[in-house]
Amino acid sequence: MNSSEHGDPRSHALYLHLVEVHKIYRRELTRLREEMAKLPTGSGISAFPRDMRLRDLRLNCMQFCDALRSHHSVEDGQMFPQLRQLSPAAGPIVDRLESEHRRIAELVSRLENTVTSLARDPSSIAVMAKELTELGDDLEAHLDNEENSLLEVLGSA
């Protein structure tokens, strides 16, 4: 898409910025998954409290969750209301994206709780892996959906 083909150049720039931000989240999600895969399993679990890789994973995971929450907060509080004003037809699309944000917020909270519990119970690493996978799968689907949906809305602006 280029601005001569689709609507307002400012809308096009907003869309391109959003895609770039989403690339960062995809890259960080991949990094978290790779870090998770490097952790020992089975009998190695007893060494987790002293394992710097676990400490780093916990910290990186919490930073990712915090950044994602902030990103969605900006979209919900600023970008989506502007889209509703820009195009009343965008209402159902924005409603769906806000619903996806609420689902992702629930997954983020669950993951954060599990990450916090790792300091006391290293055996919850399997739960963390499952929750990271679930959050990652939902987030990737959401990012794809948001980009496709907003291309449609911003392209017609």
C-alpha positions in Angstrom: 0.0 0.0 0.0 1.2 3.5 -0.7 -0.4 6.8 0.2 -1.3 7.6 -3.4 -3.3 4.4 -3.6 -5.0 4.5 -0.1 -6.4 7.6 1.5 -4.7 10.1 3.7 -0.9 10.1 3.9 -1.1 10.5 7.7 -3.2 7.4 8.0 -0.8 5.6 5.9 2.1 6.7 8.1 0.2 5.6 11.2 -0.4 2.2 9.7 3.3 1.8 8.8 4.3 2.8 12.3 1.9 0.3 13.8 3.4 -2.5 11.6 6.9 -1.6 12.7 5.9 -1.7 16.4 4.2 -5.1 15.8 7.5 -6.3 14.3 9.2 -5.5 17.6 6.6 -7.5 19.6 7.0 -10.5 17.2 10.7 -10.4 17.5 10.6 -10.2 21.3 8.1 -13.0 21.5 10.4 -15.1 19.4 13.3 -14.3 21.7 11.2 -15.3 24.8 10.3 -18.6 23.2 14.0 -19.2 22.4 15.0 -18.4 25.9 12.4 -20.8 27.3 13.6 -23.6 25.0 17.1 -23.2 26.4 16.1 -23.9 30.0 16.9 -27.3 31.5 14.1 -29.7 32.1 13.5 -32.8 34.2 16.1 -33.3 37.0 17.8 -29.9 36.1 14.7 -28.2 37.4 16.2 -28.1 41.0 19.0 -25.8 39.8 16.5 -23.2 38.5 16.6 -20.9 41.5 20.4 -20.4 40.9 20.1 -20.4 37.1 20.8 -17.0 35.6 18.9 -18.0 32.4 15.8 -18.3 34.5 16.3 -15.0 36.1 16.9 -13.4 32.7 13.8 -15.1 31.3 11.6 -13.9 34.2 12.9 -10.3 33.8 12.5 -10.3 30.0 9.0 -11.8 30.2 7.8 -9.2 32.7 9.2 -6.4 30.6 7.5 -7.8 27.5 4.2 -8.1 29.4 4.5 -4.5 30.7 5.4 -3.1 27.2 2.5 -5.0 25.6 0.0 -3.8 28.2 1.2 -0.2 27.6 1.0 -0.6 23.8 -2.6 -1.8 24.0 -3.5 0.9 26.5 -2.4 3.5 24.0 -4.3 1.8 21.2 -7.5 1.6 23.4 -7.2 5.1 24.8 -6.0 7.1 21.8 -5.9 5.3 18.5 -9.2 3.5 18.6 -11.3 6.5 19.6 -9.7 8.4 16.8 -10.5 5.6 14.3 -14.1 5.7 15.5 -14.3 9.4 14.7 -12.4 9.1 11.5 -14.7 6.4 10.2 -18.0 5.4 11.9 -17.9 2.2 9.8 -14.8 1.2 11.8 -16.9 0.7 15.0 -17.3 -3.1 14.7 -13.7 -3.5 13.7 -12.5 -1.5 16.7 -15.0 -3.4 19.0 -13.4 -6.7 17.9 -9.9 -5.4 18.4 -10.7 -4.2 21.9 -12.2 -7.6 22.7 -9.0 -9.2 21.6 -7.0 -6.8 23.8 -9.1 -7.9 26.8 -8.4 -11.5 26.0 -4.7 -10.8 25.7 -4.7 -8.8 28.9 -6.1 -11.9 30.7 -3.3 -14.1 29.3 -0.7 -11.5 30.2 -1.9 -11.4 33.8 -1.9 -15.2 34.1 1.6 -15.3 32.7 2.8 -12.6 35.0 1.4 -14.5 38.0 3.2 -17.6 37.0 6.5 -15.8 36.3 6.2 -14.3 39.8 5.6 -17.8 41.3 8.8 -19.2 39.7 10.9 -17.7 42.4 9.1 -19.9 45.0 8.3 -22.9 42.8 10.6 -23.6 39.9 8.5 -26.6 38.9 5.9 -24.1 37.5 8.2 -23.6 34.5 6.0 -26.0 32.5 3.0 -23.9 33.3 4.9 -20.8 32.2 5.9 -22.5 28.9 2.3 -23.4 28.2 1.1 -19.9 29.1 3.8 -18.2 27.0 2.8 -20.4 24.0 -0.9 -19.5 24.5 -0.2 -15.8 24.8 2.2 -16.0 21.8 -0.3 -17.8 19.6 -3.2 -15.4 20.5 -0.9 -12.3 20.1 0.4 -13.3 16.7 -3.2 -13.9 15.5 -4.2 -10.6 17.0 -1.4 -8.6 15.4 -2.2 -10.1 12.0 -5.9 -9.4 12.4 -5.2 -5.9 13.6 -2.9 -5.1 10.7 -5.3 -6.5 8.1 -8.3 -4.7 9.7 -6.6 -1.4 10.1 -5.3 -1.5 6.6 -8.9 -1.6 5.5 -10.0 1.2 7.8 -7.0 3.5 7.3 -6.8 2.8 3.6 -10.3 4.2 3.2 -9.6 7.3 5.4 
